[in-house]
């Protein structure tokens, strides 16, 4: 499977963001194309309400993803703010769109970023803690969003649901040690679950970039710095099987008591 990761700095103008998506995906050759978290509309200033900019899953942003998917002949995953029954607090949602433009899967971010002095839950609603896994060309892909990386139990739930790879759109905020946390956690989730991790991040003044594909033994196959751009690399399902044979940690798991 050829994976393309797109890295950009989204703003609060949806039209400009969709134009950037089209520009950066033009001519891409991939089976799976991953865009960052909140690529439809950035979080913006913490005082900016996100309810008014949220869209339904049958709205214009998902239609744009469908156009990109059909043009590229790829499954596309990207992040948006999805309307909820609370008009002031939409969901932070990942949408996976198939090559024919149909929605294959959605995932509403379960862990909201109430950390490092920020409160995502003031403006967004958490989704249910349910593993979201879809199959693309025989590869089972588990969906996570940004802050979810800090919760290894979510990775375990995705592996238990059959995931061979994690797809991680993100808007990882810059800051002291934050870039180190991002890269360490991507590799840790890959190593402990013997999965590929395909992470596409926002960049710019607020976010760290550093999009990358990590293999099931924790090797960074390809990576970007903090520049806008895209990369493409191969995800080999045989490498997942080989890693799990070499490192059978998933088979060695024990059931520990909660207390």
C-alpha positions as CSV (number, residue, x, y, z in Angstrom):
1,X,0.0,0.0,0.0
2,X,1.4,3.4,-1.0
3,X,0.6,6.0,1.7
4,X,0.8,9.7,1.1
5,X,0.9,12.1,4.1
6,X,0.0,15.8,3.5
7,X,1.3,18.5,5.9
8,X,0.0,22.0,5.9
9,X,-1.1,24.9,8.0
10,X,-4.8,25.3,8.0
11,X,-6.5,28.6,8.9
12,X,-10.0,29.7,9.7
13,X,-11.1,30.2,6.0
14,X,-12.6,27.0,4.8
15,X,-12.3,28.0,1.1
16,X,-8.5,28.7,1.5
17,X,-8.0,25.4,3.3
18,X,-9.8,23.4,0.6
19,X,-7.8,25.2,-2.1
20,X,-4.6,24.2,-0.2
21,X,-5.8,20.6,0.0
22,X,-6.4,20.5,-3.7
23,X,-3.0,22.1,-4.5
24,X,-1.1,19.7,-2.2
25,X,-2.9,16.6,-3.4
26,X,-2.7,17.4,-7.1
27,X,-1.0,14.6,-9.0
28,X,-0.5,12.4,-5.9
29,X,0.0,8.7,-6.4
30,X,-1.3,6.7,-3.4
31,X,-3.7,4.1,-2.2
32,X,-4.2,6.0,1.1
33,X,-4.0,9.8,1.4
34,X,-3.9,11.2,5.0
35,X,-4.7,14.9,5.8
36,X,-4.2,16.5,9.2
37,X,-6.7,17.1,12.1
38,X,-8.9,20.2,11.7
39,X,-7.8,20.6,8.1
40,X,-11.3,21.9,7.2
41,X,-11.0,24.8,9.7
42,X,-8.3,25.3,12.3
43,X,-9.0,25.7,16.0
44,X,-8.0,29.3,15.8
45,X,-8.1,31.5,18.8
46,X,-9.3,29.8,22.0
47,X,-12.1,32.3,22.2
48,X,-13.4,31.5,18.6
49,X,-16.6,29.5,18.7
50,X,-16.5,26.5,16.5
51,X,-20.2,25.6,16.4
52,X,-21.0,28.1,13.7
53,X,-18.4,26.7,11.3
54,X,-19.2,23.0,11.9
55,X,-20.6,21.0,8.9
56,X,-22.7,17.9,8.6
57,X,-21.1,14.7,7.0
58,X,-23.0,15.4,3.8
59,X,-21.7,19.0,3.7
60,X,-19.3,20.7,1.3
61,X,-16.1,19.7,3.1
62,X,-16.8,16.0,2.8
63,X,-17.8,16.6,-0.8
64,X,-14.3,18.1,-1.3
65,X,-12.7,15.0,0.2
66,X,-14.8,12.9,-2.1
67,X,-13.5,14.9,-5.1
68,X,-9.9,14.5,-4.0
69,X,-10.4,10.8,-3.5
70,X,-11.9,10.3,-6.9
71,X,-9.2,12.4,-8.6
72,X,-6.3,10.6,-6.8
73,X,-7.9,7.1,-6.9
74,X,-7.1,6.9,-3.2
75,X,-8.9,6.5,0.1
76,X,-8.7,9.9,1.9
77,X,-8.8,10.6,5.6
78,X,-9.0,14.1,7.0
79,X,-10.2,16.0,10.0
80,X,-13.3,18.4,10.3
81,X,-15.6,19.9,12.9
82,X,-18.9,17.9,12.6
83,X,-22.2,19.3,13.9
84,X,-23.6,17.7,17.0
85,X,-26.9,18.1,18.9
86,X,-25.1,20.8,20.9
87,X,-24.9,23.8,18.6
88,X,-22.0,25.3,20.6
89,X,-19.9,22.2,20.7
90,X,-19.4,20.1,17.6
91,X,-17.4,16.9,17.3
92,X,-13.7,16.8,16.2
93,X,-14.2,14.2,13.5
94,X,-12.1,12.2,11.1
95,X,-13.8,11.1,7.9
96,X,-12.5,8.4,5.6
97,X,-13.8,8.6,2.0
98,X,-13.4,5.9,-0.5
99,X,-12.2,6.0,-4.1
100,X,-15.7,6.3,-5.3
101,X,-16.4,9.3,-3.0
102,X,-18.5,7.4,-0.5
103,X,-17.9,7.8,3.3
104,X,-16.3,4.6,4.5
105,X,-15.9,5.4,8.2
106,X,-15.9,8.3,10.7
107,X,-14.3,8.7,14.1
108,X,-15.2,11.4,16.6
109,X,-12.2,12.2,18.8
110,X,-12.7,10.5,22.2
111,X,-9.9,12.3,24.2
112,X,-10.2,16.0,24.1
113,X,-7.1,18.1,24.6
114,X,-7.6,19.5,28.1
115,X,-3.9,19.6,28.8
116,X,-0.8,21.9,28.7
117,X,-3.1,24.8,29.6
118,X,-5.6,24.3,26.8
119,X,-9.2,23.2,27.1
120,X,-10.5,21.6,23.9
121,X,-13.7,20.5,25.7
122,X,-14.8,24.1,26.2
123,X,-15.5,24.2,22.4
124,X,-15.9,20.6,21.3
125,X,-17.8,17.5,22.4
126,X,-16.1,14.2,22.9
127,X,-17.1,11.1,20.9
128,X,-17.7,7.7,22.3
129,X,-14.8,5.5,23.2
130,X,-15.3,3.0,20.4
131,X,-12.5,1.7,18.1
132,X,-12.9,2.9,14.5
133,X,-11.3,0.5,12.0
134,X,-11.8,0.2,8.3
135,X,-10.2,-2.0,5.6
136,X,-8.4,-0.6,2.6
137,X,-6.9,-3.1,0.1
138,X,-6.8,-5.8,2.8
139,X,-5.1,-3.6,5.4
140,X,-7.0,-2.9,8.6
141,X,-6.6,0.8,9.5
142,X,-7.4,2.1,13.0
143,X,-8.2,5.8,13.4
144,X,-6.8,8.1,16.1
145,X,-6.7,11.9,16.5
146,X,-3.7,13.8,17.9
147,X,-4.1,13.7,21.8
148,X,-5.4,10.1,21.5
149,X,-1.8,9.1,21.1
150,X,-1.2,9.7,24.9
151,X,-3.7,6.8,25.7
152,X,-2.1,3.4,24.9
153,X,-5.4,1.6,25.8
154,X,-7.0,3.1,22.7
155,X,-4.2,1.6,20.6
156,X,-4.8,-1.8,22.2
157,X,-8.5,-1.5,21.5
158,X,-7.7,-0.8,17.8
159,X,-5.4,-3.8,17.6
160,X,-8.0,-6.0,19.3
161,X,-10.4,-4.8,16.6
162,X,-7.9,-6.1,14.0
163,X,-5.8,-3.0,13.1
164,X,-2.6,-3.5,11.2
165,X,-1.9,0.3,11.0
166,X,-2.9,3.4,12.9
167,X,-3.8,6.5,10.9
168,X,-3.2,9.6,13.0
169,X,-4.3,13.1,11.7
170,X,-3.0,15.7,14.2
171,X,-2.6,19.3,15.0
172,X,0.2,18.8,17.6
173,X,0.9,22.1,19.4
174,X,4.5,23.3,19.5
175,X,6.2,23.8,22.9
176,X,8.9,22.7,25.3
177,X,9.3,18.9,24.8
178,X,6.2,18.7,22.7
179,X,8.0,17.7,19.5
180,X,9.8,15.0,21.5
181,X,6.6,13.7,22.9
182,X,5.0,13.6,19.4
183,X,7.8,11.5,17.9
184,X,8.3,9.3,20.9
185,X,4.6,8.5,21.2
186,X,4.3,7.7,17.5
187,X,7.1,5.2,17.7
188,X,5.9,3.8,21.0
189,X,2.4,3.1,19.6
190,X,4.0,1.4,16.6
191,X,6.4,-0.7,18.7
192,X,4.0,-1.9,21.4
193,X,1.3,-2.8,19.0
194,X,3.5,-4.0,16.1
195,X,1.6,-1.7,13.6
196,X,2.5,0.9,11.1
197,X,1.6,4.5,12.2
198,X,0.8,7.0,9.5
199,X,0.7,10.4,11.0
200,X,-0.2,13.6,9.1
201,X,0.2,16.8,11.1
202,X,-0.5,20.5,10.8
203,X,2.5,22.8,10.7
204,X,2.9,26.6,10.9
205,X,3.3,28.9,13.9
206,X,1.2,26.9,16.3
207,X,2.0,23.3,15.3
208,X,5.1,21.2,15.0
209,X,4.6,19.3,11.7
210,X,6.9,16.3,11.7
211,X,4.5,14.1,9.8
212,X,5.9,10.6,9.4
213,X,5.3,6.9,8.6
214,X,6.7,4.6,11.3
215,X,7.0,0.8,10.7
216,X,5.9,-2.0,13.2
217,X,9.4,-2.1,14.7
218,X,9.5,1.6,15.3
219,X,11.6,2.6,12.3
220,X,10.7,5.9,10.8
221,X,10.3,5.0,7.1
222,X,9.8,8.6,5.9
223,X,9.3,12.0,7.5
224,X,8.8,15.7,6.9
225,X,10.2,18.6,8.9
226,X,8.1,21.6,9.7
227,X,7.6,22.7,6.1
228,X,4.4,22.4,4.1
229,X,4.4,19.5,1.8
230,X,3.7,15.8,1.3
231,X,5.5,12.5,1.4
232,X,4.8,9.1,0.0
233,X,6.1,5.8,1.3
234,X,5.2,2.1,1.2
235,X,3.3,0.3,3.9
236,X,4.0,-3.5,3.6
237,X,1.5,-5.8,5.3
238,X,4.1,-8.6,5.2
239,X,6.3,-6.5,7.4
240,X,3.5,-6.4,10.0
241,X,3.3,-10.2,10.0
242,X,7.1,-10.5,10.2
243,X,7.3,-8.0,13.1
244,X,4.6,-9.9,15.0
245,X,6.5,-13.1,14.5
246,X,9.7,-11.6,15.6
247,X,8.2,-9.7,18.5
248,X,5.1,-11.6,19.7
249,X,4.3,-9.2,22.5
250,X,0.6,-9.1,21.6
251,X,0.4,-12.9,22.2
252,X,2.2,-12.5,25.5
253,X,-0.3,-10.1,27.0
254,X,-1.7,-10.9,30.4
255,X,-5.0,-9.8,32.0
256,X,-4.0,-7.6,35.0
257,X,-6.5,-6.8,37.7
258,X,-7.9,-3.3,37.7
259,X,-7.0,-2.6,41.3
